[in-house]
Amino acid sequence: LGAVPLPLTTKDWLPEVEGEMDFVADSLCQDDFASPHAALKKGGHLVVMGVSAINNTESRGMFGQPVSAKLAMFKARNVMSNTTVFDLWESFERKPEVYKRDLEYLLTLLEKEKIKPNLAGRVPLYDVPEAQKKIQEGKIRGMLVCKPWK
């Protein structure tokens, strides 16, 4: 695919790729998806998978998520061109058979070692807040697995 992870800070990556990318996947929403959308070339596609930058920095609204997160997702779904929203929870709720099929497929790929997740380590539950902070600061590359209670 030629996929390359980009730095977290928009000013560190957008000037290099503005208007040149075929595909961008964004799960952060640091600026209402404006910078990843600006990175697309004509005919490129943005896939929005979440708003964790908003969820982790703003207080919760009346219906769970911060209001700005709800507005950003509304904008991505209804206003932005060449944009698809993929919401894992919504997929699970509305189409459980598709969710199950996709999960089984991913587990098969994992079992056959066709995909190899980048595991950065395992952390006990009481270390999750500190681990999350390190992830947000870009100090951890890869996934962390939370150890179960003993």
C-alpha positions in Angstrom: 0.0 0.0 0.0 2.8 2.4 0.7 1.1 3.7 3.9 3.2 5.9 6.1 2.2 7.0 9.6 2.5 10.8 10.0 3.6 12.9 13.0 0.8 14.0 15.4 1.3 17.7 14.8 -0.4 19.0 11.7 2.3 21.6 11.0 4.9 18.8 10.9 3.2 16.9 8.1 0.6 18.8 6.2 3.0 21.1 4.3 4.7 18.0 2.9 1.6 16.2 1.6 -1.1 18.9 1.1 -3.2 17.9 -1.9 -1.1 14.8 -2.7 -2.7 11.9 -0.8 -5.0 9.3 -2.3 -6.2 8.1 1.1 -6.2 9.4 4.6 -7.5 7.6 7.7 -8.1 9.8 10.8 -9.1 8.7 14.3 -8.0 11.8 16.1 -9.9 14.8 14.7 -7.5 17.4 15.9 -9.1 20.2 13.7 -12.5 19.0 12.7 -10.8 16.8 10.0 -9.7 19.9 8.1 -6.0 19.0 7.8 -6.5 15.3 6.6 -9.1 16.5 4.1 -6.7 19.2 2.9 -4.1 16.5 2.4 -6.2 14.7 -0.2 -5.6 15.1 -3.9 -8.5 15.4 -6.3 -10.4 12.2 -6.1 -8.7 11.1 -2.8 -10.7 9.7 0.1 -10.8 10.4 3.8 -12.0 7.7 6.2 -13.0 9.1 9.6 -12.8 6.6 12.5 -13.2 8.6 15.6 -12.6 11.8 17.5 -10.3 10.8 20.3 -8.4 14.1 20.4 -11.7 15.8 21.3 -12.9 13.0 23.6 -9.6 13.1 25.5 -9.4 16.8 26.0 -13.0 18.1 26.4 -15.6 17.4 29.0 -18.5 15.1 28.2 -21.7 16.6 26.9 -25.3 15.8 27.9 -25.3 12.7 25.6 -21.9 11.3 26.4 -19.5 12.8 23.8 -18.5 16.4 23.9 -20.7 18.6 21.6 -17.8 19.5 19.4 -17.2 15.7 18.8 -20.8 15.3 17.7 -20.5 18.3 15.4 -17.3 17.1 13.9 -18.8 13.7 13.1 -22.0 15.4 11.7 -19.7 17.5 9.4 -17.8 14.4 8.3 -21.0 12.5 7.5 -23.1 15.2 5.9 -20.9 18.1 4.7 -17.4 16.9 3.7 -16.9 15.5 0.2 -15.0 12.3 -0.4 -15.4 11.3 3.2 -16.6 8.1 4.8 -17.3 7.7 8.5 -16.6 4.3 10.1 -17.8 4.0 13.6 -17.0 0.6 15.2 -19.6 0.8 17.9 -22.3 1.8 15.4 -21.2 -1.1 13.2 -21.6 -3.5 16.1 -25.0 -2.1 17.1 -26.6 -1.8 13.6 -25.1 -4.7 11.7 -23.9 -7.3 14.2 -23.6 -10.0 11.5 -21.2 -7.8 9.4 -19.3 -6.9 12.5 -18.9 -10.6 13.4 -17.9 -11.6 9.9 -15.3 -8.8 9.8 -13.9 -9.7 13.2 -13.7 -13.4 12.3 -11.8 -12.4 9.1 -9.3 -10.3 11.0 -8.8 -13.1 13.5 -8.1 -15.5 10.7 -5.6 -13.2 9.1 -3.9 -12.8 12.5 -3.9 -16.6 13.0 -2.3 -17.1 9.6 0.2 -14.4 10.4 -0.9 -12.4 7.4 -1.2 -9.4 9.7 1.2 -8.7 12.5 0.1 -6.1 15.0 2.8 -3.9 16.4 2.6 -4.7 20.1 4.4 -2.2 22.3 3.8 -4.1 25.5 1.4 -5.1 28.2 0.3 -2.9 31.1 -1.7 -3.6 34.3 -5.1 -1.9 34.6 -3.7 0.6 37.2 -1.1 1.9 34.6 -3.6 2.5 31.8 -4.0 6.3 32.5 -0.2 6.8 32.3 0.1 4.6 29.3 -2.7 6.6 27.5 -0.9 9.8 28.3 2.4 8.4 26.8 0.5 7.3 23.7 -1.0 10.8 23.2 2.5 12.3 23.6 3.8 10.0 20.9 6.1 8.2 23.3 4.7 4.8 22.6 4.5 3.3 19.1 2.3 0.3 18.7 -0.5 -1.2 20.7 -0.7 -1.8 24.4 -2.6 -4.7 25.8 -4.2 -4.3 29.2 -3.4 -7.3 31.5 -6.4 -8.9 33.1 -7.1 -8.8 36.8 -5.6 -11.7 38.7 
